[in-house]
Amino acid sequence: MADESPVRDNPERQRYELEADGGLVFAEYRREGDRLLILHTETPPALQGRGLASKLVRGMIADVRARGLKIVPLCSFIVDYLARHPEDGDVVATRD
């Protein structure tokens, strides 16, 4: 992973982003109060299989935790990630 930037929140586009090797990995969300509904995660085919989506999720969770927010995982990748990482359950909320 030669050219990789930190995970960043892009509130104008309602997504978390990670730039790597000229591509962009992202997770789209919709904010509802203190919760972010995570709708979709996307990794370009050329960047798949390198752990970048997991890195994006780790960065997103760290930011959410630091800001005192919660996530509602609606994206299957995020649901699967959280099943493998129960230590991050403190940032998960249910959708009312």
C-alpha positions as CSV (number, residue, x, y, z in Angstrom):
1,M,0.0,0.0,0.0
2,A,2.3,2.6,-1.3
3,D,0.1,5.7,-1.4
4,E,-2.4,5.7,1.4
5,S,-4.0,8.6,3.3
6,P,-5.8,8.6,6.7
7,V,-9.5,7.9,6.9
8,R,-11.6,11.1,6.8
9,D,-15.2,12.1,7.3
10,N,-16.6,13.9,4.3
11,P,-19.9,15.3,5.7
12,E,-20.8,17.1,2.5
13,R,-20.9,13.8,0.7
14,Q,-22.1,11.9,3.8
15,R,-19.4,9.3,3.7
16,Y,-16.1,8.2,5.2
17,E,-13.3,8.0,2.7
18,L,-9.8,6.4,2.4
19,E,-7.6,7.3,-0.6
20,A,-5.2,4.6,-1.6
21,D,-3.0,4.2,-4.7
22,G,-5.1,6.6,-6.7
23,G,-8.5,5.0,-5.8
24,L,-11.1,5.8,-3.2
25,V,-12.7,3.4,-0.7
26,F,-15.8,4.8,1.0
27,A,-18.7,4.1,3.4
28,E,-21.8,6.1,2.8
29,Y,-24.0,7.2,5.7
30,R,-27.0,9.1,6.7
31,R,-26.9,11.1,9.9
32,E,-29.9,10.9,12.3
33,G,-29.1,12.8,15.4
34,D,-26.2,11.2,17.2
35,R,-26.4,8.1,15.0
36,L,-24.9,7.4,11.6
37,L,-26.8,4.9,9.5
38,I,-24.1,3.1,7.5
39,L,-25.7,2.4,4.1
40,H,-23.0,1.2,1.7
41,T,-19.3,0.4,1.6
42,E,-17.4,0.4,-1.7
43,T,-13.9,-0.6,-2.7
44,P,-12.8,-0.3,-6.4
45,P,-12.0,-3.7,-7.9
46,A,-8.3,-2.8,-8.3
47,L,-8.0,-2.2,-4.6
48,Q,-10.0,-5.2,-3.3
49,G,-8.3,-7.9,-1.2
50,R,-5.9,-5.6,0.5
51,G,-7.7,-4.9,3.7
52,L,-8.5,-1.3,2.8
53,A,-12.3,-1.6,3.6
54,S,-11.4,-2.9,7.0
55,K,-8.9,-0.1,7.5
56,L,-11.7,2.3,6.5
57,V,-14.1,0.8,9.0
58,R,-11.5,0.9,11.8
59,G,-10.9,4.6,11.1
60,M,-14.6,5.4,10.9
61,I,-15.2,3.6,14.2
62,A,-12.4,5.5,15.9
63,D,-13.8,8.8,14.7
64,V,-17.4,7.9,15.7
65,R,-16.2,6.8,19.2
66,A,-14.2,10.0,19.6
67,R,-17.2,12.2,18.7
68,G,-19.5,10.3,21.0
69,L,-21.7,9.1,18.1
70,K,-23.1,5.6,17.3
71,I,-23.5,3.7,14.1
72,V,-26.4,1.6,12.8
73,P,-24.9,-1.0,10.4
74,L,-27.2,-1.4,7.4
75,C,-24.4,-2.4,5.0
76,S,-23.5,-6.2,4.9
77,F,-19.8,-5.5,5.0
78,I,-20.1,-3.5,8.2
79,V,-22.4,-6.1,9.8
80,D,-19.8,-8.8,9.0
81,Y,-16.9,-6.7,10.2
82,L,-18.7,-6.1,13.6
83,A,-19.4,-9.8,13.9
84,R,-15.6,-10.4,13.6
85,H,-14.8,-7.5,16.0
86,P,-17.2,-7.6,19.0
87,E,-14.8,-5.2,20.8
88,D,-16.3,-2.4,18.7
89,G,-19.9,-3.1,19.9
90,D,-19.8,0.0,22.1
91,V,-20.4,2.2,19.0
92,V,-23.3,0.2,17.6
93,A,-26.9,1.4,18.0
94,T,-30.2,-0.1,16.9
95,R,-32.5,1.6,14.5
96,D,-35.6,2.7,16.3
